[in-house]
Amino acid sequence: MKNWWKILSVVLLMYVMIMGFLGEVPRQPILNESVRNLYFHVTMWFSMMALLITSVWYSVKYLRNPLEEYDDKAVEFAYTGILFGVLGLITGSLWARFTWGAWWTNDPKLNSVAIGMLIYFAYIILRGSFQDELQRGRISAVYNIFAFVIFMVLIWILPRMTDSLHPGNGGNPGFKPMDTKGTMQIVFRPAIVGWILLGVWITTLRLRLKKLERIQKEL
């Protein structure tokens, strides 16, 4: 079965949806029921990083061997990663509204993520600025690599160097001490796998569509 991983993605995400809304979660002050967003907001961000890493991998391969296939995969994995990043921002904003009392706060991690997303939006604009495919592929590949490095610094390193409202940052405890019974881990980990597989699925569909568009132009 070539599509086993697609079936696995659907099964895992159905499990996450059911357990995410109906399963048992630790009762914590301030967080209350909003802690369920951990299965969506955080796991989408993990999936985004996996997709962006894959995109960078193909950018490196393109610079070593400028094949059209590598450029296509680099850009489509980046686009899907950006989609998951936007979804992460939306779910994070909802979470902030019900725990911190505002849709957006002056939090280092929030601001760093916003800057990182703008860097990747610039990547989309950059690709549309070149007509020559080889030039577009090389320049966007280099930009993609540097954008990823800067993005990782923004979301992983800088927030840990200052105070942050996010769990696990600025001296705040992470979720592990809260989940003493491990009830969240049995949903959290499958959620990461499920969202990553969905991201790969979306990317493969976009790649197939791009291939069909090229065939149509040739005809």
C-alpha distance (Angstrom), angle and dihedral (degrees) to the residues before:
residue distance angle dihedral
M1 . . .
K2 3.79 . .
N3 3.80 93.4 .
W4 3.80 97.6 52.2
W5 3.78 91.8 115.8
K6 3.83 91.1 55.4
I7 3.79 90.1 53.3
L8 3.81 88.9 47.3
S9 3.81 90.0 51.9
V10 3.81 92.0 52.9
V11 3.81 93.0 46.0
L12 3.81 93.7 47.7
L13 3.80 94.2 47.2
M14 3.80 91.9 47.2
Y15 3.80 87.7 52.4
V16 3.81 90.6 48.5
M17 3.81 92.4 49.4
I18 3.80 93.0 50.2
M19 3.79 96.1 43.4
G20 3.79 92.1 37.8
F21 3.79 92.9 60.8
L22 3.81 102.0 26.3
G23 3.81 106.5 25.0
E24 3.78 126.4 99.1
V25 3.82 117.3 -88.2
P26 3.83 131.7 -178.5
R27 3.80 115.1 -92.8
Q28 3.78 107.4 -124.1
P29 3.81 131.6 170.9
I30 3.82 115.1 -98.4
L31 3.83 93.1 -0.2
N32 3.80 96.0 64.4
E33 3.84 110.7 148.7
S34 3.82 92.1 -12.0
V35 3.81 88.0 79.3
R36 3.82 85.6 83.3
N37 3.79 87.3 75.8
L38 3.81 86.6 75.0
Y39 3.82 87.4 81.3
F40 3.81 91.1 57.3
H41 3.79 112.1 24.8
V42 3.81 99.3 42.3
T43 3.81 96.8 36.0
M44 3.81 91.1 50.5
W45 3.78 88.4 54.8
F46 3.80 91.1 50.1
S47 3.80 88.8 50.6
M48 3.79 90.9 48.0
M49 3.80 90.4 55.4
A50 3.81 91.8 49.3
L51 3.81 90.5 51.4
L52 3.80 93.3 46.8
I53 3.81 91.1 48.9
T54 3.81 88.8 53.1
S55 3.80 89.4 49.0
V56 3.81 91.2 52.5
W57 3.81 90.2 48.3
Y58 3.81 90.5 57.6
S59 3.81 91.3 44.4
V60 3.80 89.0 56.7
K61 3.81 90.2 47.5
Y62 3.80 89.9 50.2
L63 3.80 92.5 52.7
R64 3.81 89.3 51.9
N65 3.80 94.2 43.6
P66 3.84 115.2 10.9
L67 3.79 99.5 -143.3
E68 3.79 118.9 157.6
E69 3.81 89.9 -130.5
Y70 3.82 92.2 61.5
D71 3.80 92.9 49.0
D72 3.81 91.3 49.2
K73 3.79 92.4 51.3
A74 3.80 92.8 45.0
V75 3.79 93.7 53.5
E76 3.81 96.9 40.6
F77 3.79 94.0 49.3
A78 3.81 87.8 48.5
Y79 3.81 91.6 50.5
T80 3.79 92.1 50.4
G81 3.80 89.7 46.5
I82 3.81 89.4 52.7
L83 3.82 89.3 50.5
F84 3.80 90.6 54.2
G85 3.80 89.0 45.7
V86 3.81 90.8 55.9
L87 3.81 90.7 47.5
G88 3.80 88.0 50.0
L89 3.80 90.2 53.0
I90 3.81 91.7 49.9
T91 3.81 94.7 48.4
G92 3.80 89.7 43.7
S93 3.80 91.3 52.2
L94 3.81 90.6 50.9
W95 3.80 89.8 49.7
A96 3.81 91.6 49.5
R97 3.80 91.0 51.4
F98 3.79 93.4 57.2
T99 3.82 98.3 38.6
W100 3.80 106.3 30.0
G101 3.80 97.3 28.0
A102 3.82 97.3 -119.0
W103 3.79 137.8 76.7
W104 3.79 89.8 -128.5
T105 3.80 132.0 14.7
N106 3.79 133.7 -172.5
D107 3.80 91.3 -98.3
P108 3.84 119.2 149.0
K109 3.79 93.4 -133.3
L110 3.81 93.8 49.4
N111 3.79 92.3 48.3
S112 3.80 92.3 45.4
V113 3.80 91.6 51.6
A114 3.80 91.0 49.3
I115 3.81 90.6 52.6
G116 3.80 90.3 47.2
M117 3.80 91.7 52.7
L118 3.80 90.4 50.4
I119 3.81 88.9 53.5
Y120 3.80 89.6 55.0
F121 3.81 92.5 44.8
A122 3.80 85.6 56.5
Y123 3.82 87.1 54.6
I124 3.80 89.1 59.8
I125 3.81 91.3 49.2
L126 3.81 91.1 46.4
R127 3.79 92.9 56.2
G128 3.77 90.6 53.0
S129 3.81 91.7 53.1
F130 3.83 96.7 71.5
Q131 3.77 129.8 69.8
D132 3.79 96.7 -174.8
E133 3.82 107.4 82.7
L134 3.81 96.0 -151.9
Q135 3.79 93.3 49.6
R136 3.79 91.5 45.0
G137 3.78 91.7 49.6
R138 3.81 95.4 49.6
I139 3.80 97.8 43.9
S140 3.80 94.4 43.5
A141 3.82 90.6 47.2
V142 3.79 91.5 55.1
Y143 3.81 91.0 44.8
N144 3.81 90.9 48.8
I145 3.81 92.2 55.0
F146 3.79 94.3 49.3
A147 3.82 91.9 42.4
F148 3.79 90.5 55.9
V149 3.81 93.2 49.6
I150 3.81 91.8 49.3
F151 3.80 91.1 45.4
M152 3.81 92.3 53.6
V153 3.81 90.5 50.3
L154 3.80 90.2 50.0
I155 3.80 97.6 50.1
W156 3.82 102.1 31.9
I157 3.80 110.4 27.4
L158 3.81 109.2 29.3
P159 3.86 96.6 49.4
R160 3.82 89.6 54.0
M161 3.80 91.3 55.1
T162 3.80 93.9 62.1
D163 3.82 141.5 29.2
S164 3.79 115.9 -67.7
L165 3.79 135.3 175.6
H166 3.79 90.9 -139.3
P167 3.82 117.4 106.3
G168 3.79 110.1 -103.9
N169 3.81 92.9 25.4
G170 3.79 133.7 89.7
G171 3.79 92.6 13.9
N172 3.81 93.8 -53.9
P173 3.83 114.0 135.4
G174 3.79 117.3 -110.9
F175 3.78 126.1 -125.2
K176 3.80 96.6 -92.1
P177 3.84 95.3 78.7
M178 3.82 88.8 48.7
D179 3.80 93.9 52.5
T180 3.80 96.4 62.3
K181 3.82 93.1 154.7
G182 3.80 94.0 48.2
T183 3.80 91.9 -125.1
M184 3.79 92.8 134.8
Q185 3.80 96.1 48.1
I186 3.81 92.8 62.9
V187 3.81 88.3 60.0
F188 3.80 100.5 31.1
R189 3.81 96.7 58.6
P190 3.82 97.0 46.5
A191 3.82 87.3 47.3
I192 3.81 90.9 59.6
V193 3.80 91.6 51.0
G194 3.80 92.3 44.6
W195 3.81 95.1 50.9
I196 3.81 92.4 45.4
L197 3.81 91.1 52.0
L198 3.80 90.0 48.1
G199 3.80 89.7 51.3
V200 3.80 91.2 51.3
W201 3.81 89.3 47.4
I202 3.81 92.0 52.9
T203 3.80 90.3 47.3
T204 3.82 93.8 51.1
L205 3.81 89.8 51.1
R206 3.80 90.9 51.7
L207 3.80 90.7 48.4
R208 3.80 91.2 51.6
L209 3.80 90.2 48.7
K210 3.81 91.2 50.8
K211 3.81 90.0 50.4
L212 3.82 91.2 51.5
E213 3.80 90.7 49.3
R214 3.82 90.4 54.1
I215 3.80 91.6 49.2
Q216 3.79 90.0 50.0
K217 3.81 91.5 51.7
E218 3.79 91.5 49.9
L219 3.79 90.6 52.3
